């Protein structure tokens, strides 16, 4: 991209230590100028960025966006992220996978609620950093690398690679796997859901054929309580068939340690929430990131009124990989449930050609089926 296609944006910042504050309270804060190269965000703090700028008249008719590098030092979920607020409402998420916000009109004016989330664990022999020490540290954890108005080509270049094998049919499903309990405070998990789901709502508006799937009624309940505008829009998209609640369980629960009664209650509370809130009964147990399953699970799935089970994590086994991708799983009481492992061996697909081809060539049940799911997002 040539130099004249980027213009710096004007930013001011207001840092909040401790627990996050509301958008209305943030507007009353004291904002000071900040620019690319400046440090921001002590660990676990929140920095509100006020983003302003003007679109040059000579750029009229171009595809424009505000592009950010907040100082990401890891993949999404392991580093800083932000929720963009526009006209007082949650707009879109900004993270290492979503760095670009669309710009319309001559004036640019919105806010970023940026979470300075440090990387909580490190692999290797060195001890992990103390979360308590990080929380108390006054030192900024990140450096703002980029905040520019940028011009993009209206049409992306098409791949000149050949077509994929047409005999195998892939249904691609956009979803956002978000651990309800992760390497950050629960309040950060709530903000992560708002960042991810506001982005999906924007994409649904942009792409008329796009349908998004999201599990875990617990996270819907968070949106209902803390982000009513996001929740209102989700309900509209569910009613329009553009957003599919999946999962059946209250959260994507561990299935190794809990008792059968605990799993029953996961199914009871999960299905009841979707039925009461959306008038929708999900028929699938959606557990892509669970590390194992008890032999009584088919019986519980069937008794809960579900017909299908989706999972994936066992494909990462280094020794005893699953022998099938699409099969009937028979439980210890003889109950059978239609089960599917997406053959791309991931639930966070990037839609690369390599992953899509893997869905075709890695599929182990081609003699009985020519269809599979591909989970991206």
Steps between C-alpha positions, in 0.01 A plus 500: 500500500648835399559779750227727367239233572550536878415805708559512877195526723484728802475311829458599862499249786356454848632214717285322760662272759303224667155403377364636169263795492202574278510692173313788664751519785791479257379808314545698822865396528806715434643412159858585405668476156662171398668399175664202335810406695352595838456244778159432651315266731640359824402130521126433541414869470269659243597789274231692317626645171307783336562463126445799272588605148376627165483324166685695228270622225729333246419161660128522426363176357777281636462211742629650823579366843663583831784254555654427839790312649454542874829322567384141466761257631306178444194353329148617581404392850859526625567873472340844496163552329240775470129559451418788266209722607321712242211736570495374857451132408731197471612482139776245424792323659861595430770237550791334323255335258273805454717809458283690253180697564294633207480878467211684336447872468743788525531506880652223714398494866477189717651340810701186571462328836840329503578220745868467595490123545848353559593154385426298809702184439817417313627167378844379596701462817471860621234561768182676392468865603304573816153628413487682835828675428386590150173645630693730734763603245492868397704433186322515163472159337456603136617752242257648248652414163244624250184710478439615144230574248570269209369452148443150365427367157128445449550141382755261645716305255363157418703184542629347178513154655283227356160386634458260790363149462126555435396154619529592868249757627610728783262706712700785651376632833616828647532482877709645783627251753538696825602322819266611777789448743832605346836645600347830606235627744138404429421865427748481214323194359181707498670782312651249255152372415384857435799565274453179301123506469476869407741424214279213384190718507681750276606222261143369483391846388779512243457152350137399436573125474708478817361300794681494833481227765570556870472265795493544879180660633703632793667743261167608354389574857808720542403700192142533621620643831797714396459577127126531433549656156709203384245260647210677330672470163581132562132429565412673174752290306384176662142580398622571145691171478837675478630401846471141625520423873675164534637295782222382730723525812517814716873517423726278291550288808782268593359149477768299681467618860130598544241247610214390279265723701721801430492430126121460515471845657733647238260373234188600692603859566657546157205380296250679724678834455493478120135397500392775738707778343479412130217249468764273351586142590853406403534137389879473516751464781788721386826433690793564262761562772431230761773250584297182544150359536342244735319196368165620636504820292302361201222402740495849654513671159205296375299545820550878472335500158815533291571296188858602418839535667790708369850497641856528374768517769586128498638538148799669663597176676858405419447124541145364477325724252126441435434248225199683351371849429131419451354207693235380741638507854346228716497566874519250784121454507476442123381851408652623173562861401604634159850642560730712285864603530579779247782347289699824478602410858437850629214704642682830432535476125661783304339398169840438348511279194713254697234457769215468252694240302568312823125478554478308173812283509495427873136385509499137617143405409488570129346161422184587692484881480622791289418783743678664790499815711775762505509734801666835437551800721 
